[in-house]
Amino acid sequence: MSRFTGSTWKISRRLGYSISETGRELKKRPYPPGQHGQRRSKLSGYGLQLHEKQKVRFTYGVSEKQFRRTFNDAAKIKGVHGENFLKLLESRLDNVVYRLGFAKSRAQARQLVSHGHIRVDGQKVDIPSYRLVPGQKIQLKETSKDLKIVQEALESQYATVDFVDYNPETKIGTFARYPERNEILQDINEQLIVEFYSR
């Protein structure tokens, strides 16, 4: 399945989870969309695993193929498989651009990257799935620093976290370190995703 481009609010309501991490999608109607949305049925074990996988996949906005590849890469790293998996997703360039506050959403961050507005250690990188390592510097190219969507995002500061640093004077961000488990997606049980792919 390719990357989803439909309504993220409907997806959030269907999963009962805010994939924007703001909670706005569920404030007005905290039940699934559709005529029978309020008739909740109990999920099976497989259903719970699938739901958890979809929550994370739609949160980061990646295709099933990319998601599975990242999951397999996480298995090769020493440590807890599920936690390593989330850390790899957090180290994606589009996600770090979002975390630095250059964009209001991951979809907007992905667009900034793919349109060539982002520089990593001074070099143009237009691949949203590019995996950063701690210490790398991220900035906008000179002609993109005054983009209206970037200025609005920086003023609102949607997603500031401790594992990225942003210097407002130089307008350069740094992927300082990999996040600790308690800093990201605290409502997610990544063990269910491990179990889903281990069937």
Secondary structure, DSSP 8 states (H G I E B T S, - for coil): -----S-HHHHHHHHTS-TTSS-HHHHS--S-SSTTTT------HHHHHHHHHHHHHHHHT--HHHHHHHHHHHTTSSS-HHHHHHHHHHTBHHHHHHHHTSSSSHHHHHHHHHTT-EEETTEE---TT-B--TT-EEEE-GGGTT-HHHHHHHHH-----TTEEEETTTTEEEE-S---GGGS-TT--HHHHHHHHT-
